[in-house]
Amino acid sequence: MTTKKTGRPTAPRIVGLRHVGMVAENPAALARFYEDVLGLQVVGGSGEENPFGATAFLSSDPAEESHQIAIFTNPALRHIAFKVGTLADLRAAYTRIVDMGLPIKMAFNHGVSLAFYFEDPEGNLVEVYWPTGMAFDQPYG
């Protein structure tokens, strides 16, 4: 479906901003900070042996959202993530972004979600994802 005004595919229904990917020299130490200060739960992570570098994942409500903060040593993984309500919305978002001429940087089946990534005009990495309903320990989600 397209809009008459722009001719672009109709905007997908974005449920909201759901997590932020940050960078830290020591993700585990920064995760402890958020655990101590805000009461977030560490729900997973990895060490330097991970091909993407060390990670830590936190959530205020793991039953509702697999993670709300992702912390990486690798600055290429810094991003913001928007959740869509349905698989059809994910497909619509993908189509809209491609039709607008924005290159897709990567797409993943994270197990807990299907996602794709693109950059905004300032080079910020943006993730759009749909939760599959499957549960996996982080860092796979």
mmCIF file of the C-alpha atoms, coordinates in Angstrom:
data_MODEL
# 
_entry.id   MODEL 
# 
loop_
_atom_site.group_PDB 
_atom_site.id 
_atom_site.type_symbol 
_atom_site.label_atom_id 
_atom_site.label_alt_id 
_atom_site.label_comp_id 
_atom_site.label_asym_id 
_atom_site.label_entity_id 
_atom_site.label_seq_id 
_atom_site.pdbx_PDB_ins_code 
_atom_site.Cartn_x 
_atom_site.Cartn_y 
_atom_site.Cartn_z 
_atom_site.occupancy 
_atom_site.B_iso_or_equiv 
_atom_site.pdbx_formal_charge 
_atom_site.auth_seq_id 
_atom_site.auth_comp_id 
_atom_site.auth_asym_id 
_atom_site.auth_atom_id 
_atom_site.pdbx_PDB_model_num 
ATOM 1   C CA . MET A 1 1   ? 0.000  0.000   0.000  1.00 0.00 ? 1   MET A CA 1 
ATOM 2   C CA . THR A 1 2   ? 1.300  3.483   -0.841 1.00 0.00 ? 2   THR A CA 1 
ATOM 3   C CA . THR A 1 3   ? 0.302  6.937   0.282  1.00 0.00 ? 3   THR A CA 1 
ATOM 4   C CA . LYS A 1 4   ? -1.186 9.284   -2.307 1.00 0.00 ? 4   LYS A CA 1 
ATOM 5   C CA . LYS A 1 5   ? 0.848  12.203  -0.987 1.00 0.00 ? 5   LYS A CA 1 
ATOM 6   C CA . THR A 1 6   ? 4.355  10.705  -1.280 1.00 0.00 ? 6   THR A CA 1 
ATOM 7   C CA . GLY A 1 7   ? 3.919  7.623   -3.460 1.00 0.00 ? 7   GLY A CA 1 
ATOM 8   C CA . ARG A 1 8   ? 6.030  5.727   -0.888 1.00 0.00 ? 8   ARG A CA 1 
ATOM 9   C CA . PRO A 1 9   ? 4.869  2.598   0.878  1.00 0.00 ? 9   PRO A CA 1 
ATOM 10  C CA . THR A 1 10  ? 2.729  3.376   3.907  1.00 0.00 ? 10  THR A CA 1 
ATOM 11  C CA . ALA A 1 11  ? 4.751  3.841   7.084  1.00 0.00 ? 11  ALA A CA 1 
ATOM 12  C CA . PRO A 1 12  ? 4.842  0.730   9.274  1.00 0.00 ? 12  PRO A CA 1 
ATOM 13  C CA . ARG A 1 13  ? 3.368  0.797   12.755 1.00 0.00 ? 13  ARG A CA 1 
ATOM 14  C CA . ILE A 1 14  ? 6.309  1.433   15.077 1.00 0.00 ? 14  ILE A CA 1 
ATOM 15  C CA . VAL A 1 15  ? 5.548  0.189   18.595 1.00 0.00 ? 15  VAL A CA 1 
ATOM 16  C CA . GLY A 1 16  ? 8.313  2.336   20.041 1.00 0.00 ? 16  GLY A CA 1 
ATOM 17  C CA . LEU A 1 17  ? 11.966 2.822   20.785 1.00 0.00 ? 17  LEU A CA 1 
ATOM 18  C CA . ARG A 1 18  ? 12.912 -0.404  22.548 1.00 0.00 ? 18  ARG A CA 1 
ATOM 19  C CA . HIS A 1 19  ? 16.656 -0.498  23.116 1.00 0.00 ? 19  HIS A CA 1 
ATOM 20  C CA . VAL A 1 20  ? 19.860 1.417   22.748 1.00 0.00 ? 20  VAL A CA 1 
ATOM 21  C CA . GLY A 1 21  ? 23.272 0.027   21.863 1.00 0.00 ? 21  GLY A CA 1 
ATOM 22  C CA . MET A 1 22  ? 26.086 1.859   23.650 1.00 0.00 ? 22  MET A CA 1 
ATOM 23  C CA . VAL A 1 23  ? 29.866 1.560   23.619 1.00 0.00 ? 23  VAL A CA 1 
ATOM 24  C CA . ALA A 1 24  ? 32.112 0.971   26.631 1.00 0.00 ? 24  ALA A CA 1 
ATOM 25  C CA . GLU A 1 25  ? 35.694 -0.104  27.222 1.00 0.00 ? 25  GLU A CA 1 
ATOM 26  C CA . ASN A 1 26  ? 34.388 -2.633  29.766 1.00 0.00 ? 26  ASN A CA 1 
ATOM 27  C CA . PRO A 1 27  ? 30.771 -3.653  29.065 1.00 0.00 ? 27  PRO A CA 1 
ATOM 28  C CA . ALA A 1 28  ? 30.528 -5.829  32.199 1.00 0.00 ? 28  ALA A CA 1 
ATOM 29  C CA . ALA A 1 29  ? 31.601 -2.947  34.455 1.00 0.00 ? 29  ALA A CA 1 
ATOM 30  C CA . LEU A 1 30  ? 29.159 -0.536  32.818 1.00 0.00 ? 30  LEU A CA 1 
ATOM 31  C CA . ALA A 1 31  ? 26.409 -3.160  33.142 1.00 0.00 ? 31  ALA A CA 1 
ATOM 32  C CA . ARG A 1 32  ? 27.112 -3.366  36.893 1.00 0.00 ? 32  ARG A CA 1 
ATOM 33  C CA . PHE A 1 33  ? 26.739 0.437   37.061 1.00 0.00 ? 33  PHE A CA 1 
ATOM 34  C CA . TYR A 1 34  ? 23.246 0.300   35.516 1.00 0.00 ? 34  TYR A CA 1 
ATOM 35  C CA . GLU A 1 35  ? 22.400 -2.686  37.710 1.00 0.00 ? 35  GLU A CA 1 
ATOM 36  C CA . ASP A 1 36  ? 23.461 -0.815  40.880 1.00 0.00 ? 36  ASP A CA 1 
ATOM 37  C CA . VAL A 1 37  ? 22.104 2.638   39.992 1.00 0.00 ? 37  VAL A CA 1 
ATOM 38  C CA . LEU A 1 38  ? 18.856 1.812   38.166 1.00 0.00 ? 38  LEU A CA 1 
ATOM 39  C CA . GLY A 1 39  ? 18.154 -1.755  39.269 1.00 0.00 ? 39  GLY A CA 1 
ATOM 40  C CA . LEU A 1 40  ? 18.327 -3.138  35.735 1.00 0.00 ? 40  LEU A CA 1 
ATOM 41  C CA . GLN A 1 41  ? 18.944 -6.867  35.374 1.00 0.00 ? 41  GLN A CA 1 
ATOM 42  C CA . VAL A 1 42  ? 21.966 -8.194  33.523 1.00 0.00 ? 42  VAL A CA 1 
ATOM 43  C CA . VAL A 1 43  ? 20.415 -10.702 31.125 1.00 0.00 ? 43  VAL A CA 1 
ATOM 44  C CA . GLY A 1 44  ? 23.516 -11.773 29.224 1.00 0.00 ? 44  GLY A CA 1 
ATOM 45  C CA . GLY A 1 45  ? 26.738 -10.850 27.561 1.00 0.00 ? 45  GLY A CA 1 
ATOM 46  C CA . SER A 1 46  ? 29.971 -12.170 26.161 1.00 0.00 ? 46  SER A CA 1 
ATOM 47  C CA . GLY A 1 47  ? 33.698 -11.791 26.625 1.00 0.00 ? 47  GLY A CA 1 
ATOM 48  C CA . GLU A 1 48  ? 36.364 -10.559 24.240 1.00 0.00 ? 48  GLU A CA 1 
ATOM 49  C CA . GLU A 1 49  ? 36.351 -13.965 22.531 1.00 0.00 ? 49  GLU A CA 1 
ATOM 50  C CA . ASN A 1 50  ? 33.081 -12.970 20.825 1.00 0.00 ? 50  ASN A CA 1 
ATOM 51  C CA . PRO A 1 51  ? 33.818 -12.080 17.171 1.00 0.00 ? 51  PRO A CA 1 
ATOM 52  C CA . PHE A 1 52  ? 32.054 -8.738  17.731 1.00 0.00 ? 52  PHE A CA 1 
ATOM 53  C CA . GLY A 1 53  ? 33.920 -8.010  20.988 1.00 0.00 ? 53  GLY A CA 1 
ATOM 54  C CA . ALA A 1 54  ? 32.736 -8.038  24.598 1.00 0.00 ? 54  ALA A CA 1 
ATOM 55  C CA . THR A 1 55  ? 29.040 -7.346  25.220 1.00 0.00 ? 55  THR A CA 1 
ATOM 56  C CA . ALA A 1 56  ? 26.547 -6.918  28.048 1.00 0.00 ? 56  ALA A CA 1 
ATOM 57  C CA . PHE A 1 57  ? 22.744 -6.819  27.886 1.00 0.00 ? 57  PHE A CA 1 
ATOM 58  C CA . LEU A 1 58  ? 20.339 -5.366  30.459 1.00 0.00 ? 58  LEU A CA 1 
ATOM 59  C CA . SER A 1 59  ? 16.575 -5.154  30.886 1.00 0.00 ? 59  SER A CA 1 
ATOM 60  C CA . SER A 1 60  ? 14.201 -3.705  33.443 1.00 0.00 ? 60  SER A CA 1 
ATOM 61  C CA . ASP A 1 61  ? 11.668 -6.429  32.559 1.00 0.00 ? 61  ASP A CA 1 
ATOM 62  C CA . PRO A 1 62  ? 13.192 -9.429  30.749 1.00 0.00 ? 62  PRO A CA 1 
ATOM 63  C CA . ALA A 1 63  ? 9.793  -11.109 30.386 1.00 0.00 ? 63  ALA A CA 1 
ATOM 64  C CA . GLU A 1 64  ? 8.576  -8.114  28.358 1.00 0.00 ? 64  GLU A CA 1 
ATOM 65  C CA . GLU A 1 65  ? 11.744 -7.035  26.503 1.00 0.00 ? 65  GLU A CA 1 
ATOM 66  C CA . SER A 1 66  ? 14.797 -9.273  26.039 1.00 0.00 ? 66  SER A CA 1 
ATOM 67  C CA . HIS A 1 67  ? 17.069 -6.263  26.539 1.00 0.00 ? 67  HIS A CA 1 
ATOM 68  C CA . GLN A 1 68  ? 16.747 -2.489  26.717 1.00 0.00 ? 68  GLN A CA 1 
ATOM 69  C CA . ILE A 1 69  ? 20.433 -1.628  26.837 1.00 0.00 ? 69  ILE A CA 1 
ATOM 70  C CA . ALA A 1 70  ? 23.104 -3.399  24.807 1.00 0.00 ? 70  ALA A CA 1 
ATOM 71  C CA . ILE A 1 71  ? 26.707 -2.496  25.600 1.00 0.00 ? 71  ILE A CA 1 
ATOM 72  C CA . PHE A 1 72  ? 29.522 -3.258  23.156 1.00 0.00 ? 72  PHE A CA 1 
ATOM 73  C CA . THR A 1 73  ? 33.257 -2.717  22.946 1.00 0.00 ? 73  THR A CA 1 
ATOM 74  C CA . ASN A 1 74  ? 32.862 -2.520  19.166 1.00 0.00 ? 74  ASN A CA 1 
ATOM 75  C CA . PRO A 1 75  ? 31.748 1.024   18.220 1.00 0.00 ? 75  PRO A CA 1 
ATOM 76  C CA . ALA A 1 76  ? 30.315 -0.226  14.906 1.00 0.00 ? 76  ALA A CA 1 
ATOM 77  C CA . LEU A 1 77  ? 27.477 -1.836  16.911 1.00 0.00 ? 77  LEU A CA 1 
ATOM 78  C CA . ARG A 1 78  ? 26.251 1.395   18.553 1.00 0.00 ? 78  ARG A CA 1 
ATOM 79  C CA . HIS A 1 79  ? 22.599 1.819   17.494 1.00 0.00 ? 79  HIS A CA 1 
ATOM 80  C CA . ILE A 1 80  ? 19.010 2.594   18.396 1.00 0.00 ? 80  ILE A CA 1 
ATOM 81  C CA . ALA A 1 81  ? 16.272 0.003   17.876 1.00 0.00 ? 81  ALA A CA 1 
ATOM 82  C CA . PHE A 1 82  ? 12.623 0.412   16.995 1.00 0.00 ? 82  PHE A CA 1 
ATOM 83  C CA . LYS A 1 83  ? 10.140 -2.417  17.469 1.00 0.00 ? 83  LYS A CA 1 
ATOM 84  C CA . VAL A 1 84  ? 7.329  -3.103  15.011 1.00 0.00 ? 84  VAL A CA 1 
ATOM 85  C CA . GLY A 1 85  ? 4.125  -4.915  15.911 1.00 0.00 ? 85  GLY A CA 1 
ATOM 86  C CA . THR A 1 86  ? 3.961  -7.591  13.228 1.00 0.00 ? 86  THR A CA 1 
ATOM 87  C CA . LEU A 1 87  ? 6.070  -9.401  10.673 1.00 0.00 ? 87  LEU A CA 1 
ATOM 88  C CA . ALA A 1 88  ? 4.055  -7.559  8.003  1.00 0.00 ? 88  ALA A CA 1 
ATOM 89  C CA . ASP A 1 89  ? 5.142  -4.261  9.601  1.00 0.00 ? 89  ASP A CA 1 
ATOM 90  C CA . LEU A 1 90  ? 8.781  -5.394  9.462  1.00 0.00 ? 90  LEU A CA 1 
ATOM 91  C CA . ARG A 1 91  ? 8.409  -6.210  5.773  1.00 0.00 ? 91  ARG A CA 1 
ATOM 92  C CA . ALA A 1 92  ? 6.677  -2.866  5.157  1.00 0.00 ? 92  ALA A CA 1 
ATOM 93  C CA . ALA A 1 93  ? 9.458  -0.994  6.951  1.00 0.00 ? 93  ALA A CA 1 
ATOM 94  C CA . TYR A 1 94  ? 12.106 -2.824  4.914  1.00 0.00 ? 94  TYR A CA 1 
ATOM 95  C CA . THR A 1 95  ? 10.309 -2.075  1.642  1.00 0.00 ? 95  THR A CA 1 
ATOM 96  C CA . ARG A 1 96  ? 9.801  1.581   2.541  1.00 0.00 ? 96  ARG A CA 1 
ATOM 97  C CA . ILE A 1 97  ? 13.458 2.086   3.469  1.00 0.00 ? 97  ILE A CA 1 
ATOM 98  C CA . VAL A 1 98  ? 14.742 0.337   0.331  1.00 0.00 ? 98  VAL A CA 1 
ATOM 99  C CA . ASP A 1 99  ? 12.285 2.293   -1.839 1.00 0.00 ? 99  ASP A CA 1 
ATOM 100 C CA . MET A 1 100 ? 13.616 5.510   -0.301 1.00 0.00 ? 100 MET A CA 1 
ATOM 101 C CA . GLY A 1 101 ? 17.089 4.565   -1.540 1.00 0.00 ? 101 GLY A CA 1 
ATOM 102 C CA . LEU A 1 102 ? 18.584 3.855   1.889  1.00 0.00 ? 102 LEU A CA 1 
ATOM 103 C CA . PRO A 1 103 ? 20.981 0.904   1.802  1.00 0.00 ? 103 PRO A CA 1 
ATOM 104 C CA . ILE A 1 104 ? 20.347 -1.943  4.212  1.00 0.00 ? 104 ILE A CA 1 
ATOM 105 C CA . LYS A 1 105 ? 23.604 -2.411  6.161  1.00 0.00 ? 105 LYS A CA 1 
ATOM 106 C CA . MET A 1 106 ? 22.765 -5.866  7.526  1.00 0.00 ? 106 MET A CA 1 
ATOM 107 C CA . ALA A 1 107 ? 19.871 -8.165  8.422  1.00 0.00 ? 107 ALA A CA 1 
ATOM 108 C CA . PHE A 1 108 ? 19.813 -10.802 11.154 1.00 0.00 ? 108 PHE A CA 1 
ATOM 109 C CA . ASN A 1 109 ? 17.731 -13.549 12.641 1.00 0.00 ? 109 ASN A CA 1 
ATOM 110 C CA . HIS A 1 110 ? 18.629 -12.955 16.300 1.00 0.00 ? 110 HIS A CA 1 
ATOM 111 C CA . GLY A 1 111 ? 16.426 -15.843 17.430 1.00 0.00 ? 111 GLY A CA 1 
ATOM 112 C CA . VAL A 1 112 ? 14.382 -13.575 19.699 1.00 0.00 ? 112 VAL A CA 1 
ATOM 113 C CA . SER A 1 113 ? 13.818 -11.212 16.768 1.00 0.00 ? 113 SER A CA 1 
ATOM 114 C CA . LEU A 1 114 ? 14.164 -10.645 13.052 1.00 0.00 ? 114 LEU A CA 1 
ATOM 115 C CA . ALA A 1 115 ? 15.922 -7.363  12.332 1.00 0.00 ? 115 ALA A CA 1 
ATOM 116 C CA . PHE A 1 116 ? 17.505 -5.169  9.721  1.00 0.00 ? 116 PHE A CA 1 
ATOM 117 C CA . TYR A 1 117 ? 19.789 -2.166  10.057 1.00 0.00 ? 117 TYR A CA 1 
ATOM 118 C CA . PHE A 1 118 ? 20.289 1.034   8.078  1.00 0.00 ? 118 PHE A CA 1 
ATOM 119 C CA . GLU A 1 119 ? 21.933 4.405   8.674  1.00 0.00 ? 119 GLU A CA 1 
ATOM 120 C CA . ASP A 1 120 ? 20.164 7.734   9.062  1.00 0.00 ? 120 ASP A CA 1 
ATOM 121 C CA . PRO A 1 121 ? 21.516 10.759  7.122  1.00 0.00 ? 121 PRO A CA 1 
ATOM 122 C CA . GLU A 1 122 ? 24.007 11.500  9.941  1.00 0.00 ? 122 GLU A CA 1 
ATOM 123 C CA . GLY A 1 123 ? 25.430 7.969   9.948  1.00 0.00 ? 123 GLY A CA 1 
ATOM 124 C CA . ASN A 1 124 ? 23.632 6.708   13.075 1.00 0.00 ? 124 ASN A CA 1 
ATOM 125 C CA . LEU A 1 125 ? 22.840 2.994   12.890 1.00 0.00 ? 125 LEU A CA 1 
ATOM 126 C CA . VAL A 1 126 ? 19.108 2.247   13.203 1.00 0.00 ? 126 VAL A CA 1 
ATOM 127 C CA . GLU A 1 127 ? 17.625 -1.197  13.829 1.00 0.00 ? 127 GLU A CA 1 
ATOM 128 C CA . VAL A 1 128 ? 14.024 -2.122  13.037 1.00 0.00 ? 128 VAL A CA 1 
ATOM 129 C CA . TYR A 1 129 ? 12.962 -5.444  14.528 1.00 0.00 ? 129 TYR A CA 1 
ATOM 130 C CA . TRP A 1 130 ? 10.037 -7.751  15.148 1.00 0.00 ? 130 TRP A CA 1 
ATOM 131 C CA . PRO A 1 131 ? 10.118 -10.083 18.186 1.00 0.00 ? 131 PRO A CA 1 
ATOM 132 C CA . THR A 1 132 ? 9.616  -13.726 17.212 1.00 0.00 ? 132 THR A CA 1 
ATOM 133 C CA . GLY A 1 133 ? 8.339  -14.802 20.623 1.00 0.00 ? 133 GLY A CA 1 
ATOM 134 C CA . MET A 1 134 ? 11.230 -17.236 21.008 1.00 0.00 ? 134 MET A CA 1 
ATOM 135 C CA . ALA A 1 135 ? 13.435 -17.011 24.092 1.00 0.00 ? 135 ALA A CA 1 
ATOM 136 C CA . PHE A 1 136 ? 17.228 -17.292 23.930 1.00 0.00 ? 136 PHE A CA 1 
ATOM 137 C CA . ASP A 1 137 ? 19.961 -16.347 26.353 1.00 0.00 ? 137 ASP A CA 1 
ATOM 138 C CA . GLN A 1 138 ? 21.868 -13.227 25.343 1.00 0.00 ? 138 GLN A CA 1 
ATOM 139 C CA . PRO A 1 139 ? 24.073 -12.448 23.428 1.00 0.00 ? 139 PRO A CA 1 
ATOM 140 C CA . TYR A 1 140 ? 22.074 -14.287 20.799 1.00 0.00 ? 140 TYR A CA 1 
ATOM 141 C CA . GLY A 1 141 ? 18.983 -12.092 21.196 1.00 0.00 ? 141 GLY A CA 1 
# 
